Amino acid sequence: MIFSKRTNGLSSAIFSILENKKKELIDENREVFDFGTGTPDIPPAPHIIKTMEEAVIRPENHKYAIKDLPELIEAVMEWYLRRYGVHLERDEIISLAGSQDGLAHISLILADTHDTVLVPDPGYPIFSIGPSLAGADIYKLPLLRENNYIIDLDAISATIAHKSKIIIVSYPNNPVTAVAPDVFYEKLIWFAKKYDIVVVHDNAYSELVYDGKTGGSFLKFPGAKEVGVEFNSLSKSYNLTGSRISFALGNRKIIEQLKNLKSHLDYGIFLPVQKAAIAAITGPQDYLRSTVETYQKRRNTLVDGFNSLGWNMNKPPATMFVWSSIPKGYSSSMEFCMELIDRYGIITVPGSSFGDGGEGFVRLALVQPEEKIKRAINLIKGVSKNSLIKFI
């Protein structure tokens, strides 16, 4: 059986590999410390769950959604104005089955075969996979520690820029956790206008910003809606990961084309999920603040704990992840991650799975309670006698 060439690059995802390792540990009756997949262990707020429960038992809510509920669009408009200071029109919004849905498909409406798409490296895999499935050529933009992981727009040659149709940007960033300053977005918009490039900004972690700071929106900058769109998800901020609800917002021509494409791909977001989304963004926000506080405490416990073992980590300013270079003594991030699993049952994600620029790094998700984080650290400390595995 011969499969299409477009799927040749879709090797077994790292998360599937880690899940199989996890199953092996469980079968061996070993305790697992899963810092791998960024699936929140915090449930949605009670009022969100109640709204969905009430909607699910109504038979009329089980028909095709086809279009977004008018009240959902109104709620998003109010949310973006209140939260980000961004005024949106009704035709500048569409719901998606998670941001991955939009990132997987948007290149189909913006890029033709062998058009160039600029993507961050390291970057979340769908940033490259979506354009590749559309037949586009990928040009990687290095996220360097010495640049605070901010894309260096000046380093992109005019030749590459003129060939490019899309630039994918994500701050706060998964996996490197960086937050971009305002001056970067101002320059990004100038760059996009100069070279006629569409900006696709993934803003999934704008609420998970720490130490008293607040995340923003790409769309708040003058000219942003002229050159691009933003994806904003309720998965991590409101713990609605499994419900699959996010939004594409911004340039109305792009939104129109995305609506047209999606009308051929699916039948809209399940109506009870739309109603739960309304409850999330219009209801009390204290649960959201509690979620941020929980992740910040976990961040402090995890980073301080591993630093005490000799693994030099920095505290991330945002997201639900920690991004750190692997300790000295290892030749690859995969080698290090596999040893953590085999010796201690600690699951992390090798940086190499996020692109060539991720080699030498590892990502840990803050999805375990503080007590379990402390137990993992104490396990290493007890076995390794205050050194992390075979080195300090």
N, C-alpha and C positions, 0 to 999 in steps of 0.2 A: 504494500500500500504506500503510495507516494503522497506526501502532504505538501501544502503550498510553501514556497520559499520564504514567504513573509513571516512564518513562524519559526524559522531556523534559529533565530536569536533568543527564543523563549525557552531557555534552559530551566531545569528544575529550580523553582524559587527557593531562596535561602530559608524562608519561613517554613516551607514544607520539610526541608531537611531538619531544621531545629525541632519541628513538631514530632518528627519520627524519633529523634534523640530523646525528646521528653517522654514519649511513650515507652521507650526502652527503660528509662530510669524508673518510671512508675511501675512497670512490670517487675522490676528488681526490688520494689518496695523501698526505694530511696526517696528522700525528700527532694523536691524540685524547687529551685528559686528562679522563677521565670521573669527575666528582665528583657525578653526578646520582643515579641509583638506588642505594638503600642495600643493594646485594647484596654480601655479603662476598666478598672475593677470597681469603680464608684458608680452606683446606679443613678439613673435620672432622678430629678426631683420628684417627690410624691405627686405634686399637682400635674406634672407632665404625664406620669404613668396613669393617673386617674382619667385625664382627658382622653388618652388613647383607649383605655378600657371602655369608657362610655361610648366612644365612636365605633369600636370594633363590634359591639353587640347590636348595632343598628344595621339592618340588612341593606339599606340603600347606600351604605358606605363601601359596599363590596363590588360595586360596578367599576368599569373603566374610569380612570380619572380624566384622561385625555388632556385637559387643561388644568392649570393651577387654579385653586380656589381664589376668587376675587379677594376674599378676606385674608388669604395668605399673602398675596401681593401687597395689600394695604399694610399688613403687619410688617413686612420686610421694609417697605418704604419708611415707616415710622421708626423701625429699629435702626436703620442705617443713619437716619437723620439724628436720632437721639444719641446713639452710641458713637458714631464716627463723624458726625457733622457733614454727612454727604446727602445731598438731595437727589433722589432717583425718581424717574418716571416709570409708569407701569410697563412700558415696552422696553425697559432696560433691565428686566429681571426675568429669570426662568429658574425653576427648581430642577435639581438633579438628584440622581440616586447616589449621592456622595460625590465629593470632588474628583475621585478617581474616574467616575463616569465622564465628567467633563474633560479631564486631562487625557483620557483615552480617545476621545472623539473630536476634540476641537481642531486638531490638525487636519481632519478630513474636510473642513470647510475653509481652511486658511492656506493650506500648502498643497502643491501638486508634486508629482514624482520628481525627486532630486532637487526640490527647493531645500534651502538650508534652514534648520531650526537650531537656535542657540539654547543650550541647556546647561544648568550648573553641574559641576563635577567636584566633589560627590553630590549626588542628588537622589531624590526618591525615584525608584525605578520607572514608574509610569511617565515621568518627565521625558524619558528617552523612548520608552516602548510605544507610547501613543503616536508620536511623529514617525517612528520607524514603521509602524503598521500602515501609516498613510503613504509610505514610500518616500518620505523625506530623508534628507541627509542630516546627520547629527553633527554639530560642532560643539565641542565641550568647552565650557568656560570654567577655569579652575577657581575653586574657593580655597584661598590660601590662608593659613593661620596668621602669617605676617601681615595680611590685609584685613584681619578681623573677619575673615570669611565673606567679605563683601566683593561682589563681582567688579572687576576692574574694566570698566567700559572703554577706557583709553587704550587698553591692550588689544582690543578687537580691531583688526586691520580694516581699512576702508574696503578692500577687496571682499573680505568675508561679510562685512556689514551690508554691502550692496547686494549680495547674493541671498541674504537672509530674509525670511518672511515672518518669523516668530521668534521672540525671546521669552523663555519661561523663567520666571523669577519667583522666589518663595522666601519671604521673611515675615515673622520669625521662621527660621529654617529647620526643616527636618532633612538630614540628620544632625547638622552641625550646630544647631540651636542659636545661631547668631540673629541679631536684630539690626536692621539697616537704619541709618540716620536719614533725616529728611532730605539732606543734600543729595543722597544717592537717588531718591525718587525723582527729584527735580532734574537731575542729569539724565536719568533713564528716559524721561518723557522727551527731553531735548534730543537724545540719541534716536529714539523711535521715530520722531518726526523727521529728523534729518535723513534717515535711511528708509523711511516708509516701512517700518517693522511693527507688527502687532505685539503688544505686551500682554502676556498671560500671567497674572499674579495670583499665586496660591496663598491664601491668607487664613489657612485652617487653624493657626495657633495664636491669633491676635489676642485672645482672652487669657492665654496662659503665659503671662508676663509677670516677672517677680520683682521683689525688693521695692514695692511701692510704685513701680512704673506702669504705664498703660500702653497697650498696643493700639495701632491705628489702621488706616486703610489707604491703599494706593490711590483710591478714587478721590481722596480729599485734596489731591494736588492739582493745581490748574492744568488743564489740558489732558488729564488722565483719560477721561472718557472719549477723547478724540482718537486715542491710540490703542486702547485696550480694554480688557475685562479683568474682573477679579472673581476668584472662587472663594466662597466663605462657607465653612461647614459647621454643622451643629454636633458633629460626632464627638469631638474631644472637649469642647467647651461645655456642652450640655449633656455629655455622656450618652449620646444617641447613636453610637457607632453602628449597632446592628440595624437600626431603623433606616439607615441610608437616606439622609436628607441634607442637601447643601444647595447653594445657589450660585449661578453665574450672574454677574451684575456689571453694568457698564455700557460700552458702546452699543447703541441700539441696532446697528446694522449687523454686528456680530451676533447679538442675541437673537435677532430675527432668523439668521441663517442656522444658528444652533437649534432653534425651535423647529425649523423645517426638517433638519436632519433627524432630530429626535422623534419627530412625528412618524418617521419610518422605522424607528428602532424599538420604541416601547410605547406604553399607553399611560404614561404619567406616574406620579408618585401616589401610592396607596393613600386613600383619603384620610384614614385615621392617623397616618404619619404626618400628613399635612396639618391636621388639627393639633397634633402634639407639638409640631414646630411652632405653630401660632402661640400655644400656651408657653413654650419655652422662651420665646423672644419678647413676649408682651407681659409675661407674668413676673412674679417676684424674682429678683436677681441675687438674693442673699445666698442661695444654694451655689450659684456660680462663684461667688466670692469665697465660699467655703471650699469649693473644689480647688481653687487657686492656692489657698492656704495649705491644703493637704499636700499638694504636689511640692510646694516650697519646703515644707517640713521634711518630706521624703528626700528631696534633693539634698538638703543640708545633712541629713543622717547618712545618706549613701556616700556623698563626696567626703565628708569629714571622716567617715569610717574607713573608706579605702585609702585615704591619705595617711591615716594612722598606720596602715600596713606597708607604706612605702610606695603606693601607686599614686603618682602625682596627678590629681584631677583638678580642674577648675569648675566652679559652680556655673551652670548655664544660666543666662539671663532670661530664658523663655523656653517654651515647649514643654513636653512631658518626657524629655529625654536628657541624658548626659552623654556628651561626646568627648572622648578622651583618647589620647595616644596610648598605644599598648606599652606596657613596661619594657624596659631593656631586657634583652636576652631572648627575644622571639623573632623569628624571621618573617612571620606573616600574621595578619589579624585572624585568619582562619585557624592557624595553628594554636594561637592563644585562646580563642573562643572554645575550640574543641577540648583543650586541656582543662579549662574552667568547668566545662560540662562533665567530663569524665572523672575529674578528681573531686569536685564539690557539688555537682548537680546545679551549677549556676549557669543559666542560659543568657547569653548576650548575642548581639548581632555583629559579625565582622564588618569593619568599614569597607572592605573590598566589595561587598555586595551592593554598595551604593555608587560604584564606579571606581575607576583607576585612582582617582584622587583620594579615595577613602582608605587605601591600603596603609597599614600602620596605625589605624584607629579602630575603635570599637564603640558601639552605641548601646546604651542601657536605658530601658524604659522604666519610668517611675510608677510601675503598676503593681507593686507589692506594698502591703502595709509596713509601717515603720518597724514593728516587732519582727517581721520576717527579714527585713533588710539587716537589722542588727544581728539576727541569727546567722545569716549568711556570712557576715563579716567575722563574727566570733568563730564560725566553723573554720574559716581560712586561718584565722589567728591561732586557733588551737592546734591545727594540723601542721602549719608552716612555721610556728614559733616566731610570730611577729614579722615574717617576711612573706611577700606575696609569691607563693609557689616556689620558684627556684632562684629568686633574686630579690633585691630591694631596688 
